Amino acid sequence: MALKRMDNVGIVVEDLGGTIDFFRELGLELEGRATIEGEWAGRVTGLGDQRVEIAMMRTPDGHSRIELSRFLTPPVVADHRNAPVNALGYLRVMFAVDDIDETLERLRTRGAQLVGDVVQYNDAYRLCYIRGPEGILIGLAQELN
């Protein structure tokens, strides 16, 4: 049996609407929004009785998704939003963009903050990390040709 694809990356947030707006500004499309609850959902996550608002965001090519979740029950138990890039666990989500400067300009209107600098890696890429809504760490990469 072969792996088919990576389906999505999940990010837990407090402000679901604001985070949806941020990722729309980046260029993702809202694929759907729903409340997930019931015995089956708690069995999957191991959390028991849970109620979660989710939004599925899709990249323009249709191949990648981010699932944004806002837990109503049970409450969130940990906060990693301000962890530095060398913290254990998931680091960031990286997006390829056409124009890194234009993308940064648009995302700054939604509160994005540059983590370090925009740097050039050889003649291949311009790269940067930003903090998006709720401190989510996001990488941007512009391919140079």
For each residue, the residues with C-beta under 8 A, 3 or more apart:
1:
2:
3:
4:
5: 63
6: 9 64
7: 65
8: 56 64 65 66 67
9: 6 65 66 67 90 93
10: 66 67 68 69
11: 19 66 67 68 69 93 136
12: 69 70 71 76
13: 16 19 68 69 70 133 134 136
14: 70 76 134
15: 18 19 70 133 134
16: 13 19 20 53 55 68 70
17: 20 21
18: 15 21 22 133
19: 11 13 15 16 22 23 55 68 132 133 134 136
20: 16 17 23 24 30 33 55 57 68
21: 17 18 24 25 110
22: 18 19 25 26 107 110 111 112 132 133
23: 19 20 26 28 57 66 68 132
24: 20 21 27 28 29 30 57
25: 21 22 106 107 109 110
26: 22 23 95 103 106 107 138
27: 24 59 60 95 97
28: 23 24 57 58 59 60 66
29: 24 57 58 59 60
30: 20 24 33 55 56 57 58
31: 56 57 58 65
32: 55 56
33: 20 30 53 54 55 56
34: 53 54
35: 51 52 53 54 72
36: 41 50 51 52 53 54
37: 41 50 51 52
38: 41 42
39: 42 43
40: 43 44
41: 36 37 38 44 45 50 52
42: 38 39 45 46 47 48 49 50
43: 39 40 46
44: 40 41
45: 41 42 50
46: 42 43
47: 42 50 74
48: 42 74
49: 42 73 74
50: 36 37 41 42 45 47 71 73 74
51: 35 36 37 71 72 73
52: 35 36 37 41 69 70 71 72
53: 16 33 34 35 36 69 70 72
54: 33 34 35 36 67 68 69 70
55: 16 19 20 30 32 33 67 68
56: 8 30 31 32 33 65 66 67 68
57: 20 23 24 28 29 30 31 65 66 67 68
58: 28 29 30 31 62 64 65
59: 27 28 29 62 63 64 65 95
60: 27 28 29
61: 64
62: 58 59
63: 5 59
64: 6 8 58 59 61
65: 7 8 9 31 56 57 58 59
66: 8 9 10 11 23 28 56 57 93
67: 8 9 10 11 54 55 56 57
68: 10 11 13 16 19 20 23 54 55 56 57
69: 10 11 12 13 52 53 54
70: 12 13 14 15 16 52 53 54
71: 12 50 51 52 74 75 76
72: 35 51 52 53
73: 49 50 51
74: 47 48 49 50 71 77
75: 71
76: 12 14 71 79
77: 74
78:
79: 76 82
80: 83 87 89
81: 134 135 136
82: 79 135
83: 80 87 89
84: 87
85: 91 92 115 129 137
86:
87: 80 83 84 91
88:
89: 80 83
90: 9
91: 85 87 137
92: 85 129 137 138 139
93: 9 11 66 136 137 138 139
94: 138 139 140 141
95: 26 27 59 138 139 140 141
96: 141 142 143
97: 27 100 103 140 141 142
98: 102 103 142
99: 102 103 142
100: 97 103 104 118 126 127 128 140 141 142
101: 104 105 118
102: 98 99 105 106
103: 26 97 98 99 100 106 107 140
104: 100 101 107 108 112 114 118 128 130 140
105: 101 102 108 109
106: 25 26 102 103 109 110
107: 22 25 26 103 104 110 112 130 132
108: 104 105 111 112 113
109: 25 105 106
110: 21 22 25 106 107 132 133
111: 22 108 132 133
112: 22 104 107 108 130 131 132 138
113: 108 130 131
114: 104 117 118 128 129 130
115: 85 128 129 130 131 137
116: 119 128 129
117: 114 128
118: 100 101 104 114 126 127 128
119: 116 126 127 128
120: 123 125 126 127 144
121: 124 125 126 127
122: 125
123: 120 144
124: 121 143 144
125: 120 121 122 141 142 143 144
126: 100 118 119 120 121 141 142 144
127: 100 118 119 120 121 139 140 141 142
128: 100 104 114 115 116 117 118 119 139 140
129: 85 92 114 115 116 137 138 139 140
130: 104 107 112 113 114 115 137 138 139 140
131: 112 113 115 135 136 137 138
132: 19 22 23 107 110 111 112 135 136 137 138
133: 13 15 18 19 22 110 111 136
134: 13 14 15 19 81
135: 81 82 131 132
136: 11 13 19 81 93 131 132 133
137: 85 91 92 93 115 129 130 131 132
138: 26 92 93 94 95 112 129 130 131 132
139: 92 93 94 95 127 128 129 130
140: 94 95 97 100 103 104 127 128 129 130
141: 94 95 96 97 100 125 126 127
142: 96 97 98 99 100 125 126 127
143: 96 124 125
144: 120 123 124 125 126
145:
